[in-house]
Amino acid sequence: MVRAATDGRYPVRVSGPLAGLVHEFRLELIGQGFTPRTAQGHAYVLAHLSRWLEQEGAAPAELGAERI
């Protein structure tokens, strides 16, 4: 189980084109009232998407129903 870092950052190293957004995304969700655990789960999904984009050699702007 991955635990939330005490400084509010997502505790896993993230790669890919969305890597720079994962920590801020998690904090934004917490700021909107999501629990830290829920925000962490959503950040995990964003981190996975970022790695997938990197693996596919795709940019976030290329995401569309057909590509997904």
N, C-alpha and C positions, 0 to 999 in steps of 0.2 A: 504494500500500500504506500502511495506517495503522500506525504504530509505537507501541509502548507508551510511555507517558510515564514519565519517570524517577521520578516521585513515586508511581507505582502507580495513578494515576488513569486512567480511560478517556480517551483523547486527543481525543475528538470531543464537541462540544456536543450534548446530548440534550434533546429536548423531550417533552412529554406527561406523563401521570400517573405513569409509572414512572421519570421522569428522575432523581429523587433517590436511586434505588436502584442505578443502573447501576454507579457507581464502587465502592460497597460490595460489590455482587454479585461484581464482578471480583476484588476483594481477597480475598473469602471463598473463591472458587474456588482462587486461588493458595495461600491458607492451608491448603486441603485437599489440596494436592499437585498440582493441575493446573499445567501449564506456563503461563507468561505468555501465550504465543501462543494456546493453547487457551482460556484464560480470556478473552482479548480477543475471540476469535471468539464465545463465548457471550454476552459483554456486547454485542457488535454485534447479535446476535439480539434480546436484551432491548430494546436501544435502538430497533430497528426495530419491535418490538411496541408500544413506548410511543408512537412516532410514529403507528402505525396506529390505536391506540386514540384518540389525539387527533383524527386525521382523521375517524374514525367517530363521534366525540362519545360514546364509551363509557367506562365506568369499568372498572377491572380486575375488580371483583366481577361484572360482566355477562358475563365470559367463560365460555362453555360450548360444548359441541359444536355446538349449533344455531347460535349466534352466529358461531362461527369458520367 
